[in-house]
Amino acid sequence: MSTTKSISMLNPAILVPALRDAFVKLDPRQLIRNPVIFVTEVVAALVTAIFVQDVLGGLGAAFSGQIALWLWFTVLFATFAESVAEGRGKAQAESLKRGKSDLFAKKLLFPEQKDNRACEVISATALKVGDIVLVEVNDLLPGDGEVIEGVASVNESAITGESAPVIREAGGDRSAVTGGTQVISDWLKVRITTKPGETFVDRMIALIEGAKRQKTPNEIALSILLSGLTLVFLIAVVTLYGLALYSGTELSVAVLAALLVTLIPTTIGGLLSAIGIAGMDRLIRFHVIATSGRAVEAAGDVDTLLLDKTGTITFGNRMASEFLPVSGVSEKELAEAVLLASLSDETAEGRSIVALAKADFGLSEPRIVGNGTTSIPFSAQTRISGIDIEGRRIRKGAVDAVLRFVGLDKAQASPEFNKAVDAIARTGGTPLAVAEADRLLGVVHLKDVVKPGIKERFAALRAMGIRTVMVTGDNPVTAAAIASEAGVDDFLAEATPEQKLDFIRREQTGGRLIAMCGDGTNDAPALAQADVGVAMQSGTQAAREAGNMVDLDSSPTKLIEIVEIGKQILMTRGSLTTFSIANDVAKYFAIIPALFLVTYPQLGALNIMGLTSPQSAILSAVIFNALIIVALIPLALRGVKYRPVGAAALLSRNLLVYGLGGLVAPFIGIKLVDMAVTGLGII
């Protein structure tokens, strides 16, 4: 699986714009979305005003000036963290913008006339929904659309980053094309399905830039918690001020401001937005576009995954896997006959038979000439194809159709032939009979080919506690065979779109979070209903519109990475919240003794860090409070590594690493800052 190369946080192309944006984000109208940092900004402005007043009044203002400066740094570091996270996404978006150019379209003048390719060249921006365009070799697709005629190879590397071209054709689940991609063989007639400026690439750019990012329920809940803690500490500080007045202790506004800012959860408050944005950025690097942060977080709690079989678990077309001749016929003879019978079969199955005959037996396509040759193309009515050549009448097709051709019923066929047909059917494959004149030659085994490595991927999902369910329109026998080969936990056979939808609703009623992977129009209702709907980029426009994520690599088991990233966001947020709250405990030992040491000398026992003076203790706590945000930005952007362990083990590890770490780090950090402040003579 490919991933987009990560853009380093130290890249000047990220840092310089992020620093500029950090100042822009100081606008209170923007910052009010983050209550903790907004309160910090208000306090910083208040202390700054006091500092200016003291300077103008000729009073000593060095201490209040330093407090004001570090409070502004605290706010700036918080906005810088968010700007860096956004900057990485914007850098990805800029690469997409550079890949876009002024596109032109060959709009068909008479689209209703099948063989008429008369067209006019217009700007792609002038296209309307429903227009039909012709796209030929080396042309760029002028907009998103559905192929209505033709088959062509399309280079989608501008979207997926993959160099291998993909086949796009009319009908089925490979008919969707994306604006900006390039046709590299043959031609397509495409019906435009989106307005200019609303193409898939345009939406990708907007999403990557975070323009439509909204807070998730988890993030909202945590914001409420942080706001509540801020209010509690605000009340506590006011109460302490009253206590100081009662006890005769002098407390300046600058000191109280320092106390408030160091006690409220500024660490997690400053990193909260960056964590969510970075999670969506990590999805981008795995070639997944999420249309909402809600879906990313929901992926972290998914416990059931539905996957459409065709095109998702399997390649989507039945393919020839082996030739089974009857006695008296060699495999090569059967291969030669079925190759001739498939020359006029333009279906994917027919092409796979030709490919297998060439690959396994070294055969080449014969050159058919002469008036005595008649090709019989495959049709849905006859379910048979073949050729009459040089006195030979060869047919290949559905077993009952070929038996009628040779004038036999199944009971009259040889036991060997019937055994091969039954064996293929029991494994979920499709048997095709081959005959020449009135003689059966053997059977071709067609099977849905499961994508390589998918069984191991499903085992990894199972280890994460996710149940996999395959949904298919196949009969139960075929479904069971494919499910066993793919390694899914369960399957839903003969499933209609309504049944898929009902299944998801029943699971959701039971309290489960459901993810659905699909690529077809018939998957669209289920993709829309699922908590996490992952549409394949190779799928139809309807599927991509219905899902809340689009997998650009069209890899159904990409949900493993999606789930891990969702869990990473939740774990990172929880870990840094634990760290932030644990920080406060250490700050009590720095600031509380400093505030009341003169009035209550006994509090000197709490100065276990041995800080030099009350003023140096307060300033050191404020400086540490600002610097710890910067120190944690890389962790917020990278995320806490997900490990598939139980909740109890995860909680224990979280408390040990981030709880204990958050408790110990300030004791060391504040002491080091105090030594630096004292040594430099700042206080």
C-alpha positions in Angstrom: 0.0 0.0 0.0 1.3 3.4 -0.9 1.3 6.4 1.2 2.0 10.0 0.4 5.4 11.1 1.8 5.0 13.0 5.0 5.9 16.7 5.0 8.3 17.6 7.7 7.2 20.0 10.4 10.6 21.7 10.2 10.1 22.5 6.5 10.4 26.3 6.0 7.5 26.1 3.6 5.4 25.0 6.5 6.9 27.0 9.4 7.0 30.5 7.8 3.3 30.6 6.7 2.4 28.9 10.1 4.1 31.7 12.0 2.3 34.3 10.0 -1.1 32.5 10.5 -0.4 32.1 14.2 -0.5 35.9 14.6 -3.7 36.1 12.4 -5.3 33.6 14.7 -4.8 36.0 17.7 -8.0 37.7 16.5 -10.4 37.2 19.4 -13.2 36.4 16.9 -11.3 33.3 15.9 -9.8 32.4 19.2 -13.2 32.4 21.0 -13.7 28.9 19.5 -11.1 27.8 22.0 -12.3 28.9 25.4 -9.1 28.0 27.3 -6.8 29.9 25.0 -9.3 32.8 24.7 -9.3 33.2 28.5 -5.4 33.2 28.3 -5.5 35.9 25.7 -7.9 38.1 27.8 -5.6 37.6 30.8 -2.5 38.5 28.7 -4.2 41.6 27.5 -5.1 42.6 31.1 -1.6 42.1 32.4 -0.2 44.0 29.4 -2.5 46.9 30.2 -1.3 46.9 33.8 2.4 46.8 32.6 1.8 49.8 30.4 0.0 51.6 33.2 3.0 50.9 35.6 5.5 52.1 33.0 3.6 55.3 32.4 3.3 55.8 36.1 7.0 55.4 36.7 6.6 52.3 38.7 8.8 49.2 38.6 7.2 47.0 35.9 9.8 44.4 35.0 8.0 41.5 36.6 4.6 42.3 35.1 6.2 42.9 31.7 7.8 39.5 31.8 4.6 37.8 32.9 2.7 39.6 30.1 5.3 38.6 27.5 5.1 34.9 28.4 1.4 34.9 28.6 1.4 36.2 25.0 3.9 33.5 24.1 1.5 30.9 25.6 -1.3 32.1 23.3 1.0 32.4 20.3 2.4 28.9 20.8 -1.2 27.5 20.9 -2.2 29.2 17.6 1.2 28.2 16.1 0.4 24.5 16.9 -2.9 24.8 15.0 -1.3 26.7 12.1 1.5 24.0 11.7 -1.1 21.3 11.6 -3.2 23.2 9.0 0.0 24.1 7.1 0.8 20.4 6.4 -2.6 19.9 4.9 -2.4 23.1 2.9 0.9 22.0 1.4 -0.8 18.8 0.2 -3.6 21.0 -1.3 -1.1 23.2 -3.1 0.3 20.2 -4.9 -3.2 19.4 -6.1 -3.7 23.0 -7.2 -0.5 22.9 -9.2 -1.7 19.7 -10.8 -4.8 21.5 -12.1 -4.6 23.5 -15.3 -7.0 25.3 -17.5 -9.0 22.4 -18.9 -10.9 22.3 -22.2 -13.7 20.0 -23.2 -14.8 18.5 -26.5 -18.5 18.9 -26.0 -20.5 16.7 -28.4 -22.9 18.6 -30.6 -25.2 15.6 -31.3 -24.8 13.3 -28.3 -27.9 11.3 -29.2 -26.3 10.1 -32.4 -24.2 7.1 -31.5 -21.6 7.3 -34.3 -21.4 11.1 -34.6 -18.4 12.6 -32.9 -18.8 16.2 -34.1 -17.9 18.4 -31.2 -16.9 22.0 -30.2 -14.0 22.8 -28.0 -15.1 24.9 -25.0 -13.6 25.8 -21.6 -14.3 23.2 -18.9 -15.8 25.9 -16.7 -18.6 26.4 -19.3 -19.8 22.8 -18.9 -23.1 22.1 -17.3 -24.4 19.0 -15.5 -25.7 16.6 -18.1 -23.4 17.7 -21.0 -21.7 14.9 -22.8 -18.1 15.2 -23.8 -15.6 13.2 -25.9 -12.3 12.4 -24.3 -9.6 10.9 -26.5 -6.0 9.7 -26.0 -3.9 12.2 -24.0 -6.9 14.4 -23.2 -7.6 15.4 -19.6 -11.0 14.7 -18.2 -12.7 18.2 -18.1 -14.8 17.3 -15.0 -16.3 14.5 -12.9 -18.6 12.3 -14.8 -20.0 8.9 -15.7 -18.7 6.9 -18.7 -21.7 6.3 -21.1 -19.8 4.8 -24.0 -16.3 3.3 -24.6 -13.5 1.6 -22.6 -10.2 3.3 -21.9 -7.1 3.3 -19.7 -7.0 6.3 -17.4 -4.0 7.7 -15.6 -5.3 8.8 -12.1 -1.8 9.4 -10.6 -2.7 13.1 -10.1 -5.4 11.9 -7.6 -4.1 8.6 -6.2 -0.3 9.0 -6.6 -0.2 5.6 -8.3 1.5 5.3 -11.7 -0.5 2.2 -12.8 -3.4 3.2 -15.1 -6.9 1.9 -14.4 -9.7 0.8 -16.8 -12.8 2.9 -17.0 -15.8 1.7 -19.0 -19.5 2.3 -19.4 -21.8 0.4 -17.1 -20.9 -1.5 -13.9 -18.9 -0.1 -11.0 -16.0 1.3 -13.0 -17.8 4.0 -14.8 -16.9 7.0 -12.6 -14.2 9.3 -13.9 -12.5 12.3 -12.1 -11.7 15.7 -13.6 -8.0 16.3 -14.2 -7.2 12.7 -14.8 -5.8 11.7 -18.2 -7.0 9.2 -20.8 -4.0 7.3 -22.1 -5.6 4.8 -24.5 -8.8 4.6 -26.6 -11.6 7.1 -26.0 -14.6 7.7 -23.7 -17.9 9.5 -23.9 -18.6 11.0 -20.5 -21.7 12.6 -19.1 -20.7 15.5 -16.7 -22.2 15.0 -13.2 -20.8 18.0 -11.3 -20.7 21.8 -11.8 -17.4 23.6 -12.4 -15.7 24.2 -9.0 -17.5 21.3 -7.4 -15.4 18.5 -8.8 -13.9 15.8 -6.7 -10.5 17.5 -6.9 -12.0 20.8 -5.8 -13.6 19.1 -2.8 -10.4 17.4 -2.0 -8.6 20.7 -1.9 -11.2 22.3 0.3 -11.2 19.4 2.7 -7.4 19.2 2.9 -7.2 22.9 3.7 -9.6 22.3 6.5 -12.1 24.8 5.2 -15.0 22.5 6.1 -13.6 20.9 9.2 -16.0 20.9 12.1 -15.5 19.9 15.7 -16.4 16.3 16.4 -18.6 15.2 19.3 -15.6 14.0 21.3 -13.8 17.3 20.7 -16.9 19.3 21.7 -17.2 17.2 24.9 -13.6 17.8 25.8 -13.9 21.5 25.0 -16.9 21.6 27.5 -14.8 19.8 30.1 -11.8 22.2 29.6 -14.2 25.2 29.8 -15.6 23.8 33.0 -12.1 23.4 34.5 -11.3 26.9 33.4 -14.3 28.3 35.2 -13.5 26.2 38.3 -10.0 27.6 38.5 -11.2 31.1 37.8 -13.5 30.8 40.8 -10.6 29.3 42.8 -8.3 32.2 42.0 -10.9 34.8 42.9 -11.4 32.9 46.2 -7.6 32.9 46.8 -7.6 36.6 46.2 -10.3 37.0 48.9 -8.2 34.8 51.2 -5.2 37.0 50.6 -7.1 40.2 51.4 -8.4 38.6 54.6 -4.9 37.4 55.7 -3.2 40.7 54.7 -1.2 39.2 51.9 -0.5 41.5 48.9 -1.2 39.8 45.6 -0.8 41.8 42.3 -3.1 41.2 39.4 -0.1 39.9 37.4 0.5 37.2 40.0 -3.1 36.2 40.0 -3.1 36.1 36.2 0.0 33.9 36.3 -1.7 31.6 38.8 -4.9 31.3 36.7 -3.1 30.6 33.4 -0.8 28.0 34.9 -3.7 26.2 36.6 -6.2 26.1 33.7 -5.6 23.3 31.1 -3.7 25.4 28.6 -1.5 22.5 27.4 -4.4 20.4 26.0 -6.3 23.6 25.2 -3.5 24.8 23.0 -3.1 21.5 21.2 -6.7 20.3 20.9 -7.3 21.7 17.4 -3.9 20.6 16.2 -4.7 17.0 17.2 -7.9 16.8 15.2 -6.4 18.5 12.1 -3.3 16.3 12.2 -5.5 13.2 12.3 -7.2 14.2 9.0 -3.8 15.0 7.6 -2.6 11.5 8.4 -5.6 10.2 6.5 -4.5 12.2 3.5 -1.1 10.6 3.6 -2.8 7.2 3.4 -4.7 8.5 0.4 -8.0 8.7 2.2 -10.2 11.8 2.0 -12.5 12.3 4.9 -15.5 14.7 4.5 -15.9 15.1 8.2 -13.8 14.8 11.4 -16.8 13.1 12.9 -16.3 10.1 10.6 -12.6 9.9 11.5 -13.3 9.7 15.2 -16.2 7.3 14.7 -13.7 5.0 12.9 -11.8 4.7 16.2 -14.8 3.0 17.8 -16.0 0.9 14.8 -16.8 -2.7 15.8 -18.4 -4.1 12.6 -17.2 -3.7 9.0 -19.4 -4.4 6.0 -17.7 -5.0 2.7 -19.2 -5.4 -0.7 -17.8 -8.5 -2.3 -17.6 -7.5 -6.0 -14.8 -5.0 -6.6 -14.0 -4.7 -2.9 -13.0 -8.2 -1.7 -12.7 -9.6 -5.2 -11.4 -7.9 -8.3 -15.0 -7.6 -9.6 -14.9 -9.8 -12.6 -15.1 -13.6 -12.7 -11.8 -14.8 -14.3 -10.8 -18.1 -15.8 -8.6 -20.1 -13.4 -8.3 -23.6 -15.0 -9.4 -25.8 -17.8 -10.8 -29.3 -16.9 -10.9 -31.6 -20.0 -12.9 -34.8 -20.2 -11.1 -38.1 -20.8 -9.6 -38.4 -24.2 -9.1 -34.6 -24.5 -5.8 -33.0 -23.4 -5.7 -29.7 -21.6 -4.0 -28.0 -24.6 -6.7 -29.3 -27.0 -9.3 -27.9 -24.7 -7.4 -24.6 -24.4 -7.1 -24.3 -28.2 -10.8 -24.9 -28.7 -12.0 -22.5 -25.9 -9.6 -19.9 -27.3 -11.3 -20.0 -30.7 -14.7 -20.0 -29.1 -13.8 -16.9 -27.0 -12.4 -14.7 -29.8 -15.7 -13.0 -30.3 -16.6 -12.8 -26.6 -15.9 -9.3 -25.5 -17.0 -9.8 -21.9 -14.4 -9.7 -19.1 -14.8 -13.4 -18.7 -14.1 -14.1 -22.3 -11.0 -11.9 -22.3 -9.8 -13.8 -19.2 -10.2 -17.1 -21.0 -8.1 -15.9 -23.9 -5.4 -14.6 -21.4 -5.3 -17.9 -19.5 -4.9 -19.9 -22.7 -2.1 -17.7 -23.9 -0.3 -17.6 -20.5 -0.5 -21.3 -19.5 -0.2 -23.0 -22.9 1.8 -20.5 -25.0 -1.0 -20.1 -27.5 -1.5 -17.1 -29.8 -4.6 -15.8 -31.3 -5.2 -17.3 -34.7 -5.7 -15.0 -37.6 -9.3 -15.7 -38.8 -9.8 -15.1 -42.5 -12.0 -16.6 -45.2 -15.6 -16.6 -46.1 -16.2 -19.9 -44.4 -15.6 -18.5 -40.9 -18.5 -17.4 -38.8 -18.1 -15.9 -35.3 -20.9 -16.3 -32.8 -20.6 -13.4 -30.2 -21.7 -13.9 -26.7 -25.2 -12.6 -25.8 -27.2 -12.6 -22.7 -30.0 -14.3 -24.5 -28.1 -17.3 -25.8 -25.4 -17.3 -23.0 -23.1 -18.9 -25.5 -20.3 -17.8 -27.8 -18.3 -19.7 -30.4 -17.0 -20.0 -34.0 -17.6 -22.1 -37.1 -14.3 -22.5 -38.9 -13.1 -25.0 -41.5 -15.9 -27.4 -40.8 -15.6 -27.2 -37.0 -18.4 -25.9 -34.8 -17.0 -24.9 -31.4 -19.2 -23.5 -28.6 -18.5 -22.2 -25.1 -21.0 -21.0 -22.5 -23.4 -21.8 -19.7 -23.6 -25.5 -19.1 -27.3 -25.9 -19.9 -26.9 -23.8 -23.1 -24.0 -25.9 -24.3 -25.8 -29.2 -23.5 -28.7 -28.0 -25.7 -26.2 -27.3 -28.4 -24.9 -30.9 -28.4 -28.4 -32.4 -27.9 -27.8 -33.8 -24.4 -29.3 -33.3 -21.0 -27.2 -33.4 -17.8 -28.1 -37.0 -17.1 -26.7 -38.0 -20.5 -23.4 -36.2 -20.0 -20.4 -38.2 -18.9 -19.9 -38.6 -15.1 -16.5 -37.0 -15.4 -18.1 -33.9 -17.0 -20.9 -33.7 -14.3 -18.3 -34.2 -11.5 -16.2 -31.2 -12.8 -19.3 -29.0 -13.1 -20.6 -29.9 -9.6 -17.1 -29.5 -8.0 -16.8 -26.0 -9.4 -20.3 -25.0 -8.3 -19.6 -26.3 -4.7 -16.6 -24.0 -4.4 -18.6 -21.0 -5.5 -17.2 -20.8 -9.0 -19.0 -20.7 -12.3 -18.6 -23.6 -14.7 -18.6 -23.0 -18.5 -19.0 -25.9 -20.8 -17.0 -26.3 -24.0 -18.1 -28.5 -27.0 -17.3 -29.2 -30.6 -20.1 -30.4 -32.8 -21.9 -33.0 -30.7 -19.0 -33.8 -28.3 -18.3 -32.2 -24.9 -14.6 -31.3 -24.5 -14.5 -30.1 -20.9 -15.2 -27.3 -18.5 -13.7 -23.9 -17.8 -13.6 -22.8 -14.1 -14.5 -19.2 -13.7 -14.1 -17.8 -10.2 -14.2 -14.5 -8.3 -10.5 -13.8 -7.6 -10.0 -12.6 -4.1 -7.5 -9.7 -3.9 -4.1 -10.8 -2.7 -3.2 -10.3 1.0 -6.7 -9.6 2.0 -7.0 -12.6 4.4 -4.1 -11.3 6.4 -5.6 -7.9 6.5 -8.9 -9.2 7.8 -7.0 -11.2 10.5 -5.5 -7.8 11.6 -9.0 -6.3 11.8 -10.1 -9.2 13.9 -7.2 -8.6 16.3 -8.4 -5.0 16.6 -11.9 -6.4 17.7 -13.6 -5.6 14.4 -16.0 -8.1 13.0 -16.0 -8.3 9.2 -19.2 -9.1 7.2 -19.2 -9.6 3.4 -22.3 -8.6 1.6 -23.1 -10.0 -1.9 -25.9 -10.7 -4.3 -24.5 -14.2 -4.9 -26.2 -17.4 -3.7 -25.3 -18.7 -0.2 -23.0 -21.5 -1.7 -20.9 -19.0 -3.7 -20.9 -16.5 -0.8 -19.7 -19.1 1.7 -16.8 -20.1 -0.6 -15.7 -16.6 -1.1 -16.1 -15.7 2.6 -14.0 -18.7 3.6 -11.2 -17.8 1.1 -11.2 -14.2 2.1 -11.3 -14.9 5.8 -14.3 -12.8 6.7 -16.2 -13.5 9.9 -19.7 -13.6 8.4 -21.5 -13.0 5.1 -24.9 -11.8 3.9 -25.9 -13.6 0.7 -28.4 -12.6 -2.0 -28.4 -9.1 -0.4 -30.4 -6.3 -2.0 -29.7 -2.7 -1.3 -32.7 -2.7 1.1 -31.3 -5.7 3.0 -27.9 -4.1 3.4 -29.6 -1.0 4.7 -31.8 -3.0 7.1 -28.7 -5.0 8.4 -26.8 -1.8 9.2 -29.8 -0.3 11.0 -30.3 -3.5 13.1 -26.7 -3.4 14.1 -26.8 0.3 15.0 -29.9 -0.3 17.1 -27.9 -2.8 19.1 -25.4 -0.1 19.9 -22.7 -1.0 17.4 -20.8 1.4 15.2 -20.8 0.3 11.6 -18.3 0.9 8.8 -19.2 0.1 5.2 -16.9 -0.2 2.3 -18.4 -0.2 -1.2 -18.0 1.0 -4.7 -21.3 0.5 -6.5 -24.4 2.5 -6.9 -26.3 -0.2 -5.1 -24.0 0.4 -2.1 -24.9 4.1 -1.9 -27.8 3.7 0.6 -25.7 1.6 3.0 -22.7 3.9 2.7 -24.9 6.8 3.6 -26.5 5.0 6.6 -23.2 3.7 8.0 -21.3 5.6 10.8 -18.2 5.4 8.6 -18.9 5.0 4.8 -15.7 4.4 2.8 -16.3 4.6 -0.9 -13.7 3.4 -3.4 -12.3 6.0 -5.7 -12.7 3.4 -8.5 -16.4 3.2 -7.8 -19.4 5.1 -9.1 -20.2 8.7 -8.5 -23.2 7.8 -6.4 -21.0 5.7 -4.0 -18.5 8.5 -3.7 -21.2 11.0 -2.9 -22.9 8.8 -0.3 -19.7 7.9 1.7 -18.1 10.2 4.2 -14.6 9.0 3.2 -13.1 8.2 -0.2 -10.2 5.7 -0.5 -8.1 6.9 -3.4 -6.3 3.6 -3.6 -9.6 1.6 -3.7 -8.2 -0.9 -1.1 -11.1 -2.3 1.0 -8.9 -3.1 4.0 -7.6 0.5 4.2 -10.1 0.6 7.1 -7.3 -0.8 9.2 -5.3 2.5 8.8 -8.5 4.5 9.1 -9.4 2.8 12.4 -5.9 3.2 13.7 -5.9 6.9 12.9 -9.3 7.3 14.6 -8.0 5.5 17.7 -4.8 7.6 17.5 -6.8 10.8 17.7 -8.8 9.6 20.7 -5.7 8.2 22.5 -3.6 11.3 21.7 -6.3 13.6 23.0 -6.8 11.5 26.2 -3.1 11.2 26.8 -2.4 14.9 26.5 -5.4 15.7 28.6 -4.0 13.4 31.3 -0.6 15.0 31.0 -2.1 18.5 31.2 -4.1 17.9 34.3 -1.2 16.1 36.0 0.9 19.2 35.2 -1.3 21.2 37.5 -0.3 19.2 40.6 3.3 20.1 40.2 2.4 23.8 39.7 0.7 23.9 43.0 4.0 23.2 44.6 5.6 26.0 42.7 3.0 28.8 42.9 0.9 28.3 46.1 4.0 28.5 48.5 5.2 31.5 46.5 1.9 33.3 47.0 1.5 32.9 50.8 5.0 32.2 52.0 5.3 35.6 53.7 2.0 35.3 55.5 2.3 31.6 56.2 6.0 30.6 56.5 4.9 27.0 57.2 4.1 26.7 53.4 7.9 26.7 52.8 7.7 23.0 53.4 5.9 22.7 50.1 8.7 24.3 48.2 10.2 20.9 47.5 11.7 22.1 44.2 13.8 24.6 46.2 12.9 27.5 44.0 14.9 30.7 44.5 12.2 33.2 45.3 8.4 33.7 45.1 8.9 35.9 42.0 11.2 33.4 40.2 8.8 30.5 41.1 5.9 32.3 39.5 7.8 33.4 36.4 9.3 29.9 36.0 5.9 28.3 36.2 4.6 30.7 33.5 7.6 30.1 31.2 7.3 26.3 31.6 3.6 26.5 30.9 4.3 28.2 27.6 7.3 26.1 26.5 5.6 22.7 27.2 3.0 23.5 24.4 5.9 23.8 21.9 7.5 20.7 23.2 4.3 18.7 22.7 3.5 19.9 19.2 5.4 17.0 17.5 3.5 14.5 19.6 0.2 16.2 18.8 0.9 16.1 15.1 2.4 12.6 15.0 -0.2 11.1 17.4 0.2 8.5 20.1 1.0 5.1 18.5 -1.9 2.8 18.6 -1.5 -0.7 20.0 -4.3 -3.3 19.8 -4.5 -3.9 23.6 -7.4 -4.1 26.0 -9.0 -1.0 27.6 -7.6 -1.8 31.1 -4.1 -2.2 29.8 -4.4 1.0 27.7 -5.6 2.9 30.8 -2.8 1.6 32.9 -0.2 2.6 30.3 -1.8 6.0 29.8 -1.7 6.8 33.5 1.9 5.5 33.9 3.4 7.3 30.9 1.3 10.5 30.6 -0.1 10.7 34.1 3.2 10.1 35.9 5.1 11.9 33.1 2.9 14.9 33.5 3.5 14.9 37.2 7.2 14.6 37.1 8.0 16.8 34.0 7.0 20.1 35.6 9.1 19.5 38.8 12.2 19.1 36.6 11.2 21.7 34.0 10.2 24.4 36.4 13.4 23.9 38.5 15.6 24.1 35.3 13.8 27.3 34.2 14.2 28.8 37.8 17.9 28.1 37.7 18.2 29.8 34.2 16.1 32.8 35.3 18.1 33.2 38.5 21.5 32.6 36.7 20.7 35.2 34.0 19.6 37.7 36.6 16.2 38.1 35.0 14.7 38.2 38.5 
